[in-house]
Amino acid sequence: MRLKYLPFMMSIILTSVLFGQKTPQKSTWTGQLKYTFVPSIKEQIKRGTFISPSTNKNSPYAKDKKIKGNKVIPGKGLPRQFDPLLNTQKRSLTKKIKSTKFTFESTNQTDSPSDPTGAIGRDYYITAWNTAFRIFNKDGTPASEAVSLGTLFPGDVNGDPIVLYDSEADRYIITEFENNPNGFHIAISQTNDPVNGGWHTYSAESFQTGTFPDYTKFSIWSDAYYVTANISKSDDSNNIRNGQVWALERDKMLNGDSSASIQSFTLTGMVTNGFYSPQVFNVIDDNLPSNGNATLVYLQDDAWEGIDVDHLKLWTINIDWDNPTNSTISAPIEIPTAPFTSVFDGGDFSNLSQPTGPDIDAMQGAIMNQAQFKKFSTYNSAIFNFVVNTNTTNELAGIRWYELRQNADGQPWFIHQEGTYTAPDNRHAFGASMGIDEKGNIAMAYSSVSTDESISLRYTGRFHDDPLNVMTGQEELIVLSTSDNPIYRYADYSHLTVDPSNNSDFWFVGEYFNNGNRSNMVSVFEISEPLNNDIGISRIEAPTGATSTNLEEVTILITNYGKNSQSNFTISYSINGGAKITETFNNTLLPNSSAVYTFATTFDMSVLNINYEIKTSTELVGDENSQNDSKIINITNSIKHCVPEAKFGCMEDGIKQIILGDINVDNGEDGCNSTGNILGYVDRTKYITDLNRTEKHILEVQHNWSESPSGQAISVWIDYNDNSYFDENENVIKGEMFSIANSLEKFEFSLPPNANLGKHKLRIKAIAEIGEGDIKDPCGDYGFGEVHDYLVNIIDEKTNNNIIIKNSDLKVLTLSNKKYTFLLKTGYTGILTFRVYDILGKTIVYNNISKSGSEYRYDLDMSYASTGTYVIKIGAKSNYKEYKIIIK
């Protein structure tokens, strides 16, 4: 296996560069940015113009990924199964690195994905998510309230923000995209104080692309701010669009000059048939390169149509602001790489399994945020990464990472090192962000998940003098989710930056799930060896606020981050700054281990509608790192849905299995469940499905009473108005009786045509009516049975579209060399999916297709596919046309 790739690796070492088309291209157009001055946040609060965050459910970020993916050719490309760099990482010697200095949550809400971003400056840390941003002091305490992006930008709050810190100018930058009109916004702090200073905001409204600039990424360079977006070179009618990368006039924008301009460029020579995300190298500190020669990078996978061998493509942009006709973008330079596969599930966006819930998006086809640039005394370095499938037979996500170098500004780039990293314990590693400190140490923080463990945020790294091509730092945990992601969409990116005050602290923000809510965790760490004595609180496990009582227990997870074992140390907690409850941890905590501890002293949390601030701490004498000693959570014990209880039992009554849309939960042998100590009640709001309010729906339920359906009844409610009460008009199934046992039974229901769109709680109550309890009372206790809570997302899609797809005309043209053309004629006009499954049900091709003229068309290349039978489905989730082909 190693010999197979040796010539390939030698080509990287000896030459590393191939050239394609050599003609530079001019800027495609030049325009002027629209300038607006926005008063400071402090001033807006005074004036009453400050806007608090709110969820925009119509925002593009909240939608399914109805975008075209890259066109995958089944069976094409290398490697055939395992990533060739994987063994290098697995065989490498690893070393313990220091744990996080401290962590804090920047937001905790129910909407997902959040797309977290953040940048550390000399005085503040600003972090943002899809609707808002917040400013923090460097100790993690808030310097402002959460602020809607609408405070800075006009129009809807559309999302996909990116936060940057221009270290050379000592200014903070916040961005977002815009869809009315198509474009993007960028705000630059007037001073180095983003709370008390105003903002220079610029908008690219004369965007001239004719489409929405999805997945915008922003970079800092010496002579411009650069922007890339997921925009194809041509529209569905093959009209050429004006660019995929833009340069913004940095010097003028920093000074609030209303004449600041924008230039656009087209990426020649890039092969992509759908979603893609290249990035311009971003200067990570205040040491700017000389003007010009900004470099843009993207991956090219030989599993895609039109790519013969895996490689990186690099473009160089040179800007002339005085005479834009002199501005150019080079033809791409190709740098061969070790083989990789960036494709999951044939290009589908539902990929990585969790313990429960849907498979989540691996974020394939993107250079992850950000591609970082740093100057050293004898060379320049650029680091970046993207997700790869390290085992194409049994999918395992890993991170292909690179350090490119050039000997001086403007000189050719070459691969200094490349590696593939996977997480321990057969967990996926993906969604990474990288940084490099003043010594050349590299940090890489990422998300991880498996069928046994919920989403977590972690980091690794390498020291500057370590062996090349490997991450030598033993994985460190930032935070582990306490619940799973209820939808397949996961944060499109995370973000790691370097503290300009010391050029060694890395600040990272990523998405995880805390008691059912989507949360963003910020962590601060450095790549260095661990301390001798370092005990800290990893997280507060309880209370969660779900079942608040007058005898509430406090449970914490304590971790020994140091080299020495620790025992008999003091721990404490306090409520709302009150008297400190102090106890002693008497067991021994070994290095790099954790222990759960529940305080013997409880507290009263039964009063409604007040905030409880719970602060927990370790108090180890001689602790060398006090920054991770404490954790604080805030819980508001507000009015919530009632929680009924089974008084006698649920073992032989209630709900064994339910199926509703995407929700399919089987309780196992007896079906008895409980959340906390509440017998017969289970909170399953981590499961969610769409319900179209224009359609009838079928709920399939199997009850637990195996001997007979006699006396078993079911009711269902949906809290349309989210007032935490199940009203009479929210009762969609009213005490219907089961008629069969030992199998699923169907119950039909409809939604009101004016039902509120969005996410709502659905309650199912199934009890034995011969015992105590009222089947039509959503809150009443009962003798035997169960109550389940789920989430539903109410949408509005006309049902006649589904009928049109079912009755449409599908024509299949069989061409030479195992190639096929699929033509679907229908009155439907929306986006459809094209899927190919092998005989085992594995997705090997997935793409979204748009209508062209009177039909949908997909050209399928099966010339590399293995022999066998394949199933093709064209349509929507449950309404599609099906066709089978046999490859011999």
N, C-alpha and C positions, 0 to 999 in steps of 0.2 A: 504494500500500500504506500509506504514512504517513497519507494523507488518510482512509483507511478507519477508522483507529483514533483520529483526532484528537478527535471528539466524546467518545469513551470516556475519553481522557486528560484532557480538559477537565473531565469530571465528577469525576475524581479530584481535580484541582487546586482546583475551585471548591467542591465539596460534600464529597466523599469519604465521606459517611456516609449510609446508608439504615437505616431501622428496620423490623424485622419485628414479631413479637408483642411487646407492651410490658409484659406482666405479669411481675414478678419471682416466682421460685419459692422456697419454703421448703426448708430442709434436709430430706432424705428420712428420715434417721435419725441418731441420736447414740449413740455407744458409748464404752467405756473401753478404752484400749490396755493390753495385758499387758506389765508391766515386769519386766526381769531385769537385775541387775548382773553384768557379765562382767569378771573380773580382767584386768589388763594382759597383753599378749603376753609381756613379760619374765617376769611371775609365772607364766603358764601353762607356759612352758618349764621353769621351776624345778619346778613341780608334776608335770610330765609329762602335762598335759592339752592341750598344744599339738597342733594337727592340721595336718599338711602337706597340700598340695593333692593331689587325685586326680581323675581324670575320672569323671563320673557320666554313663554312656552312656544312661541312661533319663531324663535331664533333659529338660524341654520344649525347651531351647535347641538340643539336638542333633537334634531331629526335623525332618522336612520341614515346610514351612509349610502345614499342613493347616488353614488358616483361610480364612474367607470374605473375598474381596476386594470392592471397591466394584463395583456393577453398572454395567458399561460398555455404552453404546448405540453400536453401530458407526456412524461417520459423523457423529455428533452433536457439536456444540460448535465453538468457535473456539480457536485459529487453524486454518485448513485444512491448513497445512503448516509454515511457519516461525514461530518465536516472534517477535512484533513488536518485542521489545526487543533482539533479537540484534544487529542492525546498529548500534545505539547503542554497544554494547560494542566491536564490531569496528572502528568508525571512531574510537574514542577514542585519544588519545595516552597512551602508557604510559611508565613510568619504572622504572629499576632500583631494587630495594629490597634491604636488607641480607640476607645469607644467615643460616642458622641459627647461633646461638651455639654450641650443642652438641646432640648427639643421643645416645640410649642405648636399648637394648632392655630392655623391662620383663619380657618372657617370650618363650620360644621353645619351642613344643610342636607336636604333630601334629594336635591336635583343632581343628576349625573349625565354626562361626564363634566368634570370641572375644568380640565385643561389648566393645571396650576403652573404658574410662572412667578419668578421673583428674582430680584437683583439686590446685592448688598453694596452699599456705598460707604463713604467714610463716616457718615453720621447716622444713617437710617437704612432699614431694610424695607423695600416695597414688594409686596406680593399681590398677585391678582388671580382671579378665576373668571369664569365665563360671563359674569354679569357685573363684577365689582373688583375693587382693589382696597388694600388697607396698608397703612404705613405703621411700621413698628420701630421702636428704639432697638439699639443693638443688644440689649439684654433680653429681648423677646417680649417686652411689655408694649402694649399698644400706644402709639403716638397719635392715632386718629381713630375715629369710628370707621366701620366698613363704608366705603364710598361707591356709589353707582358709577359705572363708566359714563353714564349720561351726565354726570357732573362736569366732565371734561369735553364730551363729544356730542354733536347734534344727532338727531334721529333716534332710531331704535338702538337698544343695547344688544348688539349682535354677537359679541363674544370673540373667542380665540385671541385674547390679549397676549401680548409679549411685553415683559418689563425688562429694561436694560439700564445699566449705569455707565455713562460715558465718563470714564475715570480721568481722562486727560482734561476734560472740561469741568469735572465735578458737577455733573448734572444728571438728573433722573429722567427716564423716558418711559412712557406708557403708550401702547398702541392697541388698535382693534381693527377688524375689517368692517366693511359696510356693504349692504346690498341694495340700498335705495338712496342715491344712485350707487352703482358698483364702484368700489374703491376701498380706501383705508384711511384711517386717522392716526396721527402721531402727536403726542403731547410731550413737550420738553420743559422741565422745571426752569423757571426764570432765574432761580438762585439754587444754592445747595441745600435749601430748606424747603422740602416739598409740602410741609404743613402750612407755613406762614408766607411762603412765596407764591407768586402767580405762575401761570402756565402759558407757554407759547404753543398753540395747537395749529396743526396743518392738516389739510384734507386733500387727498387726490380724488377729485370728483370728475375731472375730464379724463377718465381712466382709459377710454377708447379700446377696451378689450371685448366689449359686448357680452361679458359674462361675469359671474361672481368670482372674486379673488379668494378662493378657498385656501385654508391652511397657510396663511401668510407667515413668513419668518423674516425677522429683522436682524441686521448685523451692523456693527460699527467698524468703519475703516477711516483712514486718515483724511480722505478727501470727500467722503460721502457716507450717508446711511444707505444700506442696500436692503432691498425687499425682494423676496421670491414668493410665488404663489402657485397653487395647483391649477394652472390654466393650460389647456391644450393649445397647440400651435394653430389649429383651425377648428371651426365650428362644424356642426353636423352637415352643413352644405359645402364644406371644404373651403370656406372663406378664411384667409389667413388673418390671425389676430396679431395685435401690435405688442407682442412681447410677453415674457414670463419672468423678467427680472427688471427692477427699477432702481435707479440711483437718485437720491434726494440730496439737495445742496446743504450739507451739514453746517458749514461755517455761517451761512445766513440764518439758518434755522436756530442755531444756538443764540443768536443775537435778536431774534424776533423780527427779522427782516421780512416784510410782506412780499418781496419780490423773489423769494426762494423758489427754485425751479425743480423740475423732475425730468429725468430721461429714461426711456424704455429701450430694452434690448431683447432680441429673440435668441433662444438657445439652439444654435444649429448643431446637427449631428447627434442630438440626444434621442435615443429610442425609448419611447413610452407610449403605450396604447391607452392609458387611463391615469389613475391616481399616481402622483409622484411628488416628492418634496426635496429639491436640492437646497443647498445653503451656501451663502457666501461666508468665508472665514470671518469670525468676529474677534476683534482685538479685546483680550481679556483684562488688560490693565491699562496704565497710562503711557506705556512705551509704544508709541505709534510707529508704523513703518513709514518709509517715504511715500509721497503721493503716488497714486497709480498702482497698477498690478494687483487689484483686488481679485481674489481667486474664489471661484464657485465650484462646488464638488457635488457629484451624484454617482450612485451605483448603477451598474448595468449587469443584469442577471441573464445568463445564457438559458435559463428556463423560460424566458420571455421570447415572444416572436421577434425576430430581427436581430438577435444578439447571438454571436457565434461563440464567444468566450467571455467568462466573467472578467470585469475590469471596473476601474474608476474612470470617470471623465472629469477633466478640469478645464474650466474656461477662465480667461483673464480679461478683466474689464479695465479700460483706461478712460478717464473722464476729462473732458475739457469744458469747464463751465462757461468760459468766455466765448468759445466757438464750438458749439455742440456738434457741428459737422465733423470735427476731428475726433469725437468720442468713438471708441470701438470696443467690440467684444471679440476675442480671438476665436478661431476654430478650436474645437475641443482637443485636448491632449489625452490620450488613453494610457493608463497605467495598469498593466496586468496584475492580478491578485491571485492568491490561492483560491481554488474553487469554493463557491458558496451557493447555497440555495436560500433565497429570501421569500419563497412562496409557502404559504400555509393554506391547506384546504382548497387548493386550486385557485386561490385568490379571494376566497370568501373572507368576510370580516369577523366571523365568529369562530374562534380558534382554540383558546387555551382553557382547559377544564378547571373548574373550581370544585370544592367539596359539594356545594349545592348551587343551584342557579345555572344560567346559561353559560356557554363558553364565551370568553371575552376576547376582544380585538387585540391581536399581537402588534398592530401598527406596522405592517409590512410596506415596503416601498418608500421609506422615508429616511433621510439623514436626520437623526434625532437631534433635538434641540440641546445644545448648539454646537456648531463646528467652531472650535476655539483656536485662536492664533496668539502666539507669544514669542517675543524676541528674546534671544539670549546673546551672549557676547560673541559667539562664533557661529551661530546658526539661528534660523527661525524654525519654530515648531507649530504644527497644526494637528489637533486631535479631534476625532469624531467617531461615531458608531452608528450601526443600524442592526435591526433584528434579523437573525438567520434561523433556519430550521436545521438543527444540528443532526437530526435523525429523521430522514424523510419517510421511513417505514413506520416508526412510532413517534410522532411529532414531539420534539423537545426544543423549545425556544432558547436560543442563546444570543450572545451579543458579539458581533464581529466589530472589533475596534481597531483603529489605526492611529499611528503617529507618522505624519509626513514631515519631512524636513527640507529646507533649502539653505544653501550656504550663505546667502545674502539676499537682501530685498530684490525682488524681480528675477532671481535665478530659478532654474528648473526645480520643481518639486520631485521628491523620490520617497518611496516607502522606507522609513527607518525601522519600523516594526509593525506587525499586524498579528492579532491574536483572536481566538474565539473563546469566550467565557461562558460557562454554564454554572448554575447555582448547585450547591450540594443537595443531597437527598432527592435527586431526580426532580427538582423543582424547575419550572421555567424561569428564565431571566430575560427581561425585556424592558422597553420603555426607559432606556438609560440616558443619563446626562453625564458629561465628563468635564474635568477641569485640570489645570496644571499649575503648580505653585512656583515660587521663585527659585527653588532648588531643582526643578524638573520632575518632582514627584507627581504622579498622576492619580487622580481620584475618579472613581466611576460609581455613581449611585444608580439604583434601578428598582424596578418592581419585580416581585416573584410570586408565584402561585403554583399550586398542584392540586391533585384530587384529594390530598390529605390535609392541605393547609391553605387557609384563606390568603388573600392578597396581603403581601407585606412589602415594606420599603427597606432596602438594605444597601450596603456599600462595600466595595473592595478598593484596591489600589495597588500601586507599585512604587518602590523607591527608585530614584533616578539611576542608581548604579546596579539595579537588579538585572538578572539575565533578560534578554530581549524577548518580546512576543508573549509574555505571560503576566497575569495579575497575581502578585505574590502575597498580597494581603489577605489574611483569613477573613471571611465574610463577617460583617458586623450588622446586627439588627438595629434598625431605626424604630420601626413600629410594626406590629402584627394586627391585622384587622380582627375585630370581634364578630363580624358578620360578612356575608358574601355580597358581591355586586349583583343586584337584582336584574340588571340588563346587560346586553352584550357590549354596549359602548363603554369603553374605559377611557381615562384621560388620554388625549391625543399626544401629550408630551409631559415631561417633567422638566426641571430646570436647576442647574448647578452653577454657581458663580463663586468667585474668589474674593475674599475681603481685601480691599486695597490698602487697609490700614497696616496689615502685617504680611500680605501676600502669601499666607499659609493656611488660613481658615477657609474651609469650603462650606458654603451655605446651599442647602438643597431643599427643594419642596416637591412633594409628590402626593398622589391621591391614594387614600385607603378608606376603609369602611368601619365606622365606629357605632355599634349598637343600631345598625340599620341605616345610619346617615352617611352620606358621602362627606368625607373630611379631607382636609389638606394638612399635612404635617411638615413643619419646617425643622430641619436638623442642622447642627453646626458641628463640624469635626475637622480633624487634620490627619494627614498621613504621617504618623510617627509611632514609635513604640509605646506600648501601654505603660501606665504608672504602676507603682508597687501597691499602693493602697487607694482603692477607688470603688466605693459602693454607691449605688444610686437607685432611684425609683424608675423602673421601665415604664410602668403604666398603672393607672388606677382601674382595677377590674370591677369594682362595685362600690357604691351603687350606680345604677344606670339611669334611674328615673322611671323605669318601667313599672315597678311595683313599690312605691314609696310608702313607708310605714313609720310608726313612732318608735320602732326598734330597728333602725336601719344599720346594717353592718358595713364597715369600710374594709375592703380587700385590696391589697396592692401586690404588684410583682416587683420583687427586689432582685437586682442583678449585681454580681461582683465583676466589675470591669477590670480589676487590677490583677497583678501577678500573685498576690498573697491571699491565702484563705482568711476568712473573717468569721468571727462568732461573737455572741454576747454584746451586740451593739444596740444602741437606742434608736427607736423609730417613733414617729409621732404623726398626729393629724389634728387639724383645727377646722372649725366651721365658721365661715364669715368673719375670720380674724379673731374669734373668741378664744377661750381658754384652750390650751394645748393638751391633748390627750397623749400621754407618753407610755410606751411599753418597751419590752426588751425582746429582741430576736435571739433566742437561745441556741439555735442550731448552728452548724458550721456550713458556710457557703464557700464552695470551692471556686477557684479562678474560672472565669468565663462560664459561670452557671447562674441559674435564677431559682427563686423560690417564691411561692405564693404565701402571703401572710394575711390573716383576717384578725383585725383588732378585737379584743374581748369586749371593749367598751363600745356600745352602740350609741346612736343619736336619733333625735326626733326629726323626721323629714315629712311629717304628715300634713303640715300646713300648706294649703294650695296657693298658687300664684305668687310665690316669692322665689328669689334666686338663692340657691345654696352654693357658696364657694367652698370647695373642699380642698384643703392644702395638706399634702402628705410629704413627709421628709424622713431621710435617714440622717443619723447624727453620729457617724463613726469618728472617734477621736483619731486625729492624724490623717484624715481623708485628704488626698492631694488634689482632688478636683471637686469643688463645691458646686459647680454649675449644673451637675446632673443629680444633685441630692434631692430635689423637690419636684413634685408634680402637682398641678392645680387643675381641677375641672369645675365647671359651672353647670348646675342642673336646675332648671325651673320646673317645679312640681305643679304643672298646670293641669287644667281640666283635660281629661283624656277619655277615650272610649271605655265604657264599662267592661268589666272582666267577670263573666259568670263562672260558676264552678260546679263540677259534678260532686254531689254530696255523698254518693255511695260508690261509684266506680265508672270506669270507661272501658274495661278490658273486653267486654263482649257486646258493646253497643257503640254508637257513634260512627266515626268515619274511618274506613280503612284506606281507601284510595280516592283521589279526585283528579279529573282531567278537565281543564278549561283553557282552551287556546294553547298558549305556550307552557302553562302550568300542568305538570304531571307529577304528582307526589303519591308514593305508595308507602304506607306506614310500616310495612313489614308483617310480622307474624300476627300480632293482636291489634295493632293500631292504636294502643293507648299512648297518649302524649301528654306532656305538661310543659308549661313555661314557668320557670321558678318552682314554687310550691303550690301552684294552682292546678288542682287535679282536673283533667279533662279539657283544659284550655291550652291552645298552642298558637303562638304568635309567628305567623309565616309571612309577614309583610316583606320579607326578602324576596319572595316570589311575585312576579308581575306578568301580566299579559295585556295585550291590546283588546279592547271591545269596541267594535264599530256600532255607533248608536243607530245606524240605519239598517242593521241586520238583526235577525233572530240568532240566539246563541244556545248552545247545548252544553249543559253541565253534566258530566258523567261522574257518578258517585257510587262507591261500593260501601255498604255499612258492615259493621263487624259481627252482627248477630248471624252466625252461620246456619242456625237451625231453621229459621223462618223469617220472612220479612214482616210478620205480623207485629203491629204496634210501633214500627220504626218510621219516624217522620223527619222531614227536612224543611228548613226555611233558609232564605238567603236575603241579605240586605246589602245595599251599596250606599255609602255616605256621600251622596252627590255634592252636598254643600259644605262638607268638611267641617261641620260644627261639633264633631265628636259625639253626636247623637244619631241613632238610627231611627228616623221618623217613619210614620206609617206609609207615606208615599215613596219611601226608599226600599220597601219590601218587595223584591222581585219574584221570589218563590215563597208561597204562603202556606206552610204546614202541609205540604204534599206527602202522601204516604208511599213508602217503598212497596214494590210488588214482587221483587225477586230477591234471592239471597245468593251469596258466594260469587257474584259477578257485578260488573258495572251496570248501572241503570241510568238512563238518559232523562234529564229534566230540562225542558225548554223555557226560555224567558226572553223578554225584550226590554229595551231601555226606552225611556221617554225620548221623543225626538229632540227635545231641548235640554237633555241631560248635560250638565256642565262638563266640558272637555277637560282632559288632564287626569292626574292620578288621584284615586280615591280608595278608601278602605272597603273591602268586601268581606262580609262575615257570613260564614256557613254554620248553622246550628243543626245537629242531627242527634236526636234523643229517642229513648224508649218512652212513648206516651203513656204506657201502663204504669210508669213510675211517677215521681213528682216532677213538676215543671211544666211550663207553657211553651210549646214549640213556636208560638207567634210572639214571644217576648225575647228580644235580642239580649236583654240584660239579666233576666231572671235565672237564678240557680236552678238546678235540675237534679234528678236522682241518678240516672244512668245516661251516658252519652258523651258528646264532645262538641266544642266550639272552636272553629278555626278562623283566623283572620289572614287575608291576603291583600295584595294591591292589584287594582286594575287601572289601565290607562285608557280613558274613553276618547275615541277618535271619531271622525266623521268622513267616511268615504262612501260614495254612492255605489250601491250594490249592482246597478246595471253594468258597471265596468267589469265586475267579475263575470257576469253572464256573457258579456261580449267576448272575454278571453276564452271561456269554455267553448263557445260556439264558433270561434274563429277558425280560419283555414290555415293549416300548417303544411308547407311544402318543403320536402327535403331533397336536395340535389346531391347525388353521389358522384364525386369527381375522382380523378386518378390519384394514386398514391395515398389512399386512405384519408382523403379530405372531403369535407361535406359543407354544404351551404344550407342553412335553415332560414326559411322565409315565412313569417307569420303575418297574415293580413287580418286586421281587426279594426273596429271603430275606436278601440281604446287608444289613448294618446299619452299616458303616463310612462314612467320608467318601469321596465320589466327586468326580471333576472333570468339569466341563462345558466343552467347547471348541468354538469355531467357527473354521474355517479358510477363507480365500479360495482362489481357484483356483491361486494361486501357492504355497500352503502356509503363508502368513503367518497367525499367530494374531491374530484380531481380537476374540475374546471368550474369557476364561478365568475360571473361578470354581470354588471348592470348594462342594459342596452336601451337606447333611445329609438324612437320611431323616425324613419326617414321616408318621406313621402307617404305612401299608403301602407307601408309594411315595416316590420322589424326584421333585421338581418344579422345573422352571426355566421362567420366562417370558422369552421372547426377543423383543426389539424390534428389527426390521430396517427400520423405517420411514425411517431416514436412510441406510441402506446403499446402495452403488452397485449397479447391475444386475450380475448374474452368478450363478455357481453357488457354493454354499457347502457345506462338509462339517461336520457336527456329530458329535462323539464324546462319549459319556457312559460313564465307567468309570474304569479305572486306567491305568497306563502302557501296558500291552500287552493288556489285556483290557477291551474296551469294546463298546458298541453304536454303530453308525454310521448316519447318516441324511443325505440330501442335500436341499437346498432351492434353488430358482431364484428370484431376485429380478428382476422385470421392470420 
